[in-house]
Amino acid sequence: MTFKKGYGCAFGGGTIINAIAAWKGCAYATQLKTYAEVCLSDAPTCSVSGSIYENPTADTRLIELCVQSVLDLFDCPAEATVLTKSEIPIAGGLKSSSAAANATLIATLDALGEKLSADEIVQLGVKAAKEAGVTITGAYDDACASFYGGVAVTDNKTMELLQRDEFHYNVLILNPETKAFSAETNVSRSVLMKDLVETAFEIALTGDYKKAMKLNGLIYCGALGFDPAPAVACMEIGEKFDVAAGLSGTGPSFTALLPCSDLLSKDEQKELQTAVLKIKQIWAAQFPGGKIYETKTCNLNALDESRRFSKYMKNGNRDLKEFNFAFND
């Protein structure tokens, strides 16, 4: 019996423009990742079984559909298992579904020894996400940010990547204890804000991503019933550093963009550290059951990062369950 194993990883992210209202979106990648391990054995027909590390009741349809789509594309019947392990909180608007889809598709291709273009991989993931019911628009913007890194501006209806830029910020994430699944959001209330969202989208196209992010956050907080206080407090405390903050996805998470420390003087770095501490204290008081993450934006390509990850795992004959989210090739 032939046994093959493949690995992939992809990035989480945050929202600049939520695409639900106007089908036009903008998202950026963070350094939080999802990792996938796909194992294939010879079989006369296809069967796929998925699992999510330390989350046995989680819905695995998306990752199973991703594996199935690649096996079908290459006419390769197999008995397949897929395991994902993630640093990204689920159902928080932090692109966990896009990261899982991209990582799983890359891992399946790695196991088969096959290749697809970057956009073919992204579009397969979007199709699987729609079929799995985890998205409304297909989240092409999220998928592009997760795959290409940086910040991606897209038309989700035509699945066109309109703009991709490098993006260099520290990122502060508030992830409340409650969850908000994208597919369950109130679309009709969001659509009422379509003209305002399109204005924010036009601002994003000019490259003023922080302004677009702030406007988008206020619009969707109003539409979806979230209190914008976490974002407003963050921007008030970080005013000197032009901090931008807003609702990510359909919530409930908020993200904030802060300047990279290496661009600041030592005195400014101390001031920023004090500001971040104040923000974290306020967020913790507002959401005592929530979690706060500190990370950075990411400009790496998921395919390149996956090659490094696969080499690391295979050379050491490692197992994803034992992987501790750090590797060097």
DOLO-649603 format. One line per field, with one value per residue (C-alpha): residue number from 0; residue in three letters; x, y, z. Coordinates in nm, 3 decimals, padded with zeros to 5 digits. Each point is the difference from the previous one (the first is absolute). Layout:
// DOLO-649603
resi	[NUM  ...]
resn	[ALA  ...]
x	[X  ...]
y	[Y  ...]
z	[Z  ...]
This chain:
// DOLO-649603
resi	[0  1  2  3  4  5  6  7  8  9  10  11  12  13  14  15  16  17  18  19  20  21  22  23  24  25  26  27  28  29  30  31  32  33  34  35  36  37  38  39  40  41  42  43  44  45  46  47  48  49  50  51  52  53  54  55  56  57  58  59  60  61  62  63  64  65  66  67  68  69  70  71  72  73  74  75  76  77  78  79  80  81  82  83  84  85  86  87  88  89  90  91  92  93  94  95  96  97  98  99  100  101  102  103  104  105  106  107  108  109  110  111  112  113  114  115  116  117  118  119  120  121  122  123  124  125  126  127  128  129  130  131  132  133  134  135  136  137  138  139  140  141  142  143  144  145  146  147  148  149  150  151  152  153  154  155  156  157  158  159  160  161  162  163  164  165  166  167  168  169  170  171  172  173  174  175  176  177  178  179  180  181  182  183  184  185  186  187  188  189  190  191  192  193  194  195  196  197  198  199  200  201  202  203  204  205  206  207  208  209  210  211  212  213  214  215  216  217  218  219  220  221  222  223  224  225  226  227  228  229  230  231  232  233  234  235  236  237  238  239  240  241  242  243  244  245  246  247  248  249  250  251  252  253  254  255  256  257  258  259  260  261  262  263  264  265  266  267  268  269  270  271  272  273  274  275  276  277  278  279  280  281  282  283  284  285  286  287  288  289  290  291  292  293  294  295  296  297  298  299  300  301  302  303  304  305  306  307  308  309  310  311  312  313  314  315  316  317  318  319  320  321  322  323  324  325  326  327  328]
resn	[MET  THR  PHE  LYS  LYS  GLY  TYR  GLY  CYS  ALA  PHE  GLY  GLY  GLY  THR  ILE  ILE  ASN  ALA  ILE  ALA  ALA  TRP  LYS  GLY  CYS  ALA  TYR  ALA  THR  GLN  LEU  LYS  THR  TYR  ALA  GLU  VAL  CYS  LEU  SER  ASP  ALA  PRO  THR  CYS  SER  VAL  SER  GLY  SER  ILE  TYR  GLU  ASN  PRO  THR  ALA  ASP  THR  ARG  LEU  ILE  GLU  LEU  CYS  VAL  GLN  SER  VAL  LEU  ASP  LEU  PHE  ASP  CYS  PRO  ALA  GLU  ALA  THR  VAL  LEU  THR  LYS  SER  GLU  ILE  PRO  ILE  ALA  GLY  GLY  LEU  LYS  SER  SER  SER  ALA  ALA  ALA  ASN  ALA  THR  LEU  ILE  ALA  THR  LEU  ASP  ALA  LEU  GLY  GLU  LYS  LEU  SER  ALA  ASP  GLU  ILE  VAL  GLN  LEU  GLY  VAL  LYS  ALA  ALA  LYS  GLU  ALA  GLY  VAL  THR  ILE  THR  GLY  ALA  TYR  ASP  ASP  ALA  CYS  ALA  SER  PHE  TYR  GLY  GLY  VAL  ALA  VAL  THR  ASP  ASN  LYS  THR  MET  GLU  LEU  LEU  GLN  ARG  ASP  GLU  PHE  HIS  TYR  ASN  VAL  LEU  ILE  LEU  ASN  PRO  GLU  THR  LYS  ALA  PHE  SER  ALA  GLU  THR  ASN  VAL  SER  ARG  SER  VAL  LEU  MET  LYS  ASP  LEU  VAL  GLU  THR  ALA  PHE  GLU  ILE  ALA  LEU  THR  GLY  ASP  TYR  LYS  LYS  ALA  MET  LYS  LEU  ASN  GLY  LEU  ILE  TYR  CYS  GLY  ALA  LEU  GLY  PHE  ASP  PRO  ALA  PRO  ALA  VAL  ALA  CYS  MET  GLU  ILE  GLY  GLU  LYS  PHE  ASP  VAL  ALA  ALA  GLY  LEU  SER  GLY  THR  GLY  PRO  SER  PHE  THR  ALA  LEU  LEU  PRO  CYS  SER  ASP  LEU  LEU  SER  LYS  ASP  GLU  GLN  LYS  GLU  LEU  GLN  THR  ALA  VAL  LEU  LYS  ILE  LYS  GLN  ILE  TRP  ALA  ALA  GLN  PHE  PRO  GLY  GLY  LYS  ILE  TYR  GLU  THR  LYS  THR  CYS  ASN  LEU  ASN  ALA  LEU  ASP  GLU  SER  ARG  ARG  PHE  SER  LYS  TYR  MET  LYS  ASN  GLY  ASN  ARG  ASP  LEU  LYS  GLU  PHE  ASN  PHE  ALA  PHE  ASN  ASP]
x	[00.000  00.128  -00.010  00.060  00.010  -00.012  00.015  -00.118  -00.052  -00.172  -00.057  -00.284  -00.082  -00.215  -00.255  00.038  -00.329  -00.261  -00.135  -00.346  -00.179  00.149  00.191  00.320  00.249  00.342  00.190  00.354  00.205  00.138  00.273  -00.252  -00.015  -00.198  00.193  -00.131  00.115  -00.155  00.059  -00.097  -00.026  -00.095  -00.371  -00.244  -00.224  00.044  -00.067  00.111  00.001  00.094  00.085  00.101  00.262  -00.142  -00.345  -00.175  -00.348  00.104  -00.154  00.249  -00.200  00.217  00.331  -00.152  -00.143  00.339  00.171  -00.280  00.019  00.370  -00.041  -00.288  00.195  00.287  -00.228  00.177  -00.221  00.148  -00.077  00.090  00.030  00.057  00.100  00.024  00.161  -00.039  00.110  -00.304  -00.317  -00.304  -00.324  00.162  00.036  00.372  00.008  00.023  -00.209  00.208  00.321  -00.132  -00.110  00.327  00.215  -00.200  00.007  00.376  00.050  -00.206  00.198  00.320  -00.114  -00.083  00.313  -00.217  -00.006  -00.263  00.034  -00.049  -00.337  -00.120  00.070  -00.173  -00.306  -00.028  -00.003  -00.268  -00.216  00.042  -00.084  -00.323  -00.092  00.078  -00.220  00.263  -00.014  -00.250  00.206  00.266  00.243  00.230  00.160  00.080  00.127  00.233  00.140  00.050  00.178  00.197  00.073  -00.004  -00.326  -00.236  -00.279  -00.247  -00.326  -00.158  -00.270  00.243  00.274  00.253  00.300  -00.001  00.293  00.258  00.242  00.264  -00.134  00.223  -00.166  -00.017  -00.346  -00.199  -00.303  -00.293  -00.182  -00.309  -00.125  -00.312  00.013  -00.157  -00.005  00.016  -00.274  -00.243  00.041  -00.286  00.064  -00.303  00.111  00.349  -00.135  -00.180  00.348  00.117  00.055  00.206  00.205  00.068  00.132  00.234  00.104  00.092  00.217  00.173  00.075  00.195  00.222  -00.132  -00.071  -00.016  -00.267  -00.198  00.032  -00.130  -00.298  -00.081  00.012  -00.247  -00.234  -00.016  -00.020  -00.314  -00.140  00.075  -00.065  00.353  00.115  00.291  00.142  00.300  00.113  -00.068  00.190  00.291  00.018  -00.037  00.287  00.214  -00.084  00.362  00.098  -00.294  -00.131  -00.285  -00.247  -00.324  -00.227  00.154  -00.224  -00.348  00.147  00.018  00.376  00.158  00.346  00.231  00.292  00.295  00.334  00.295  00.237  00.309  -00.139  -00.019  00.252  00.071  -00.220  -00.281  00.035  -00.052  -00.303  -00.146  00.057  -00.187  -00.284  -00.024  -00.013  -00.286  -00.189  00.040  -00.120  -00.312  -00.076  00.044  -00.242  -00.255  00.024  00.118  -00.045  00.176  00.356  00.246  00.262  00.308  00.136  00.120  -00.117  00.150  00.121  00.106  -00.157  -00.176  00.137  00.360  -00.055  -00.165  00.304  00.218  -00.248  -00.031  00.378  00.029  -00.271  00.117  00.372  -00.062  -00.277  -00.211  -00.368  -00.232  -00.154  00.342  00.079  00.032  -00.053  00.368  00.234  00.320  00.087]
y	[00.000  00.346  00.253  00.370  00.293  00.372  00.324  00.356  00.320  00.333  00.326  00.150  00.366  00.300  00.211  00.333  -00.024  -00.269  -00.119  -00.111  00.327  00.078  -00.317  00.203  -00.063  00.068  -00.209  -00.033  -00.297  -00.050  -00.232  -00.229  -00.323  -00.314  -00.318  -00.305  -00.362  -00.221  -00.376  -00.202  -00.377  -00.195  -00.078  -00.085  00.295  00.327  00.042  00.299  00.034  00.327  00.106  00.322  -00.028  00.027  00.086  -00.335  00.149  00.260  -00.007  -00.164  00.030  00.280  -00.180  -00.326  00.173  00.158  -00.340  -00.149  00.281  -00.062  -00.378  00.044  00.251  -00.244  -00.305  -00.164  -00.223  -00.039  -00.055  00.336  00.153  00.367  00.159  00.373  00.178  00.374  00.310  00.190  00.028  -00.136  00.191  00.331  00.167  -00.077  -00.201  -00.344  -00.163  00.146  -00.106  -00.354  -00.032  00.129  -00.210  -00.316  00.048  00.056  -00.306  -00.219  00.115  -00.067  -00.354  -00.066  00.168  00.218  00.374  00.265  00.374  00.227  00.128  -00.352  -00.097  00.309  -00.052  -00.366  00.114  00.261  -00.259  -00.244  00.273  00.080  -00.369  -00.049  00.296  00.185  00.319  00.223  00.158  -00.271  00.229  00.035  00.303  -00.202  -00.292  00.227  00.166  -00.340  -00.137  00.293  00.187  00.378  00.182  -00.112  00.201  -00.213  -00.022  -00.308  -00.031  -00.029  -00.153  00.258  00.116  00.375  00.104  -00.158  00.203  -00.064  00.073  00.065  00.039  -00.148  -00.144  -00.014  -00.232  -00.011  -00.333  -00.002  -00.321  -00.001  -00.132  00.137  -00.233  00.190  -00.207  00.092  00.377  00.240  00.063  00.222  00.251  00.008  00.060  00.310  00.148  -00.086  00.360  00.081  -00.318  00.087  00.338  -00.177  -00.237  00.291  00.138  -00.339  00.007  00.324  -00.183  00.177  -00.332  00.129  00.258  -00.263  -00.242  00.254  00.090  -00.365  -00.087  00.270  -00.091  -00.370  00.056  00.200  -00.258  -00.308  00.138  00.008  00.271  00.185  00.097  -00.239  00.158  00.357  -00.049  -00.147  00.292  00.255  -00.147  -00.047  00.335  00.118  -00.307  00.022  -00.337  -00.140  -00.252  -00.161  -00.301  -00.296  -00.193  -00.035  00.010  -00.037  00.062  00.342  00.061  00.298  00.105  00.153  00.124  -00.239  00.066  00.018  00.315  00.183  00.167  -00.161  00.255  -00.061  -00.374  00.044  00.221  -00.258  -00.280  00.205  00.061  -00.370  -00.090  00.247  -00.140  -00.355  00.102  00.169  -00.292  -00.248  00.201  00.024  -00.370  -00.194  -00.338  00.099  -00.042  00.257  -00.088  00.194  -00.080  00.169  00.034  -00.253  00.051  -00.359  -00.227  -00.305  -00.231  00.100  -00.032  -00.340  -00.130  00.091  -00.157  -00.321  -00.035  00.046  -00.257  -00.263  00.029  -00.062  -00.255  00.219  -00.022  00.302  -00.088  00.052  00.319  00.310  00.276  00.072  -00.133  00.073  -00.169]
z	[00.000  -00.094  00.284  -00.062  00.236  -00.075  00.195  -00.046  00.194  -00.058  00.183  00.197  -00.031  00.069  -00.185  -00.174  -00.196  00.064  -00.336  00.115  -00.081  -00.342  -00.102  00.000  00.275  00.143  00.253  00.133  00.120  00.349  00.124  00.172  -00.203  -00.060  -00.081  -00.183  -00.034  -00.268  -00.018  -00.308  -00.047  -00.314  -00.025  -00.281  00.095  00.184  00.370  00.205  00.377  00.166  00.353  00.171  00.272  00.353  -00.138  -00.057  -00.048  -00.259  -00.347  -00.239  -00.323  -00.139  00.032  -00.123  -00.307  -00.070  -00.003  -00.209  -00.258  -00.064  -00.020  -00.246  -00.208  -00.050  -00.025  00.292  00.217  00.346  00.363  00.151  00.343  00.071  00.329  00.062  00.292  00.039  00.186  -00.134  00.211  -00.186  -00.069  00.086  -00.338  -00.004  -00.327  00.161  -00.275  -00.283  00.172  00.056  -00.363  -00.145  00.232  -00.073  -00.377  00.005  00.223  -00.234  -00.303  00.195  00.080  -00.366  -00.134  -00.224  -00.068  -00.070  -00.054  00.299  -00.120  -00.081  00.361  00.137  -00.220  00.104  00.361  -00.065  -00.175  00.289  00.254  -00.183  -00.020  00.369  00.088  00.202  -00.208  -00.177  -00.279  -00.020  00.185  -00.299  00.168  00.312  -00.209  -00.199  00.311  00.164  -00.306  -00.142  00.323  00.029  -00.063  -00.278  -00.165  -00.195  -00.188  00.156  -00.263  -00.293  00.221  -00.117  00.201  -00.066  00.215  00.228  00.212  00.262  00.347  00.301  00.340  00.344  00.061  00.322  -00.001  00.240  -00.025  00.225  00.155  -00.221  -00.357  -00.318  -00.299  -00.331  -00.165  00.279  -00.029  -00.076  -00.370  -00.059  00.264  -00.148  -00.350  00.129  00.045  -00.353  -00.115  00.309  -00.037  -00.364  00.114  00.241  -00.278  -00.229  00.280  00.027  -00.373  00.054  00.249  00.309  00.167  00.356  -00.081  -00.190  00.293  00.252  -00.216  -00.075  00.369  00.097  -00.287  00.084  00.375  -00.072  -00.241  00.211  00.346  00.141  00.238  -00.168  00.341  -00.020  -00.327  00.111  00.327  -00.190  -00.243  00.281  00.200  -00.311  -00.162  00.002  -00.202  -00.244  00.116  -00.210  00.141  -00.102  -00.004  -00.183  -00.236  00.146  00.349  00.282  -00.014  -00.031  -00.144  00.032  -00.218  00.184  -00.133  -00.007  00.288  -00.220  -00.164  00.333  00.229  00.336  00.176  -00.248  00.047  00.374  -00.061  -00.238  00.252  00.260  -00.246  -00.086  00.370  00.053  -00.300  00.130  00.345  -00.140  -00.232  00.285  00.213  -00.282  -00.090  00.310  -00.170  -00.321  -00.120  -00.130  -00.260  -00.107  -00.345  -00.319  -00.355  -00.239  -00.356  -00.070  -00.261  00.147  -00.268  00.073  00.375  -00.053  -00.190  00.297  00.241  -00.203  -00.020  00.376  00.078  -00.248  00.072  00.368  -00.057  00.225  00.091  -00.007  00.338  00.160  -00.195  00.222  -00.261  -00.059  -00.267  -00.189  -00.329]
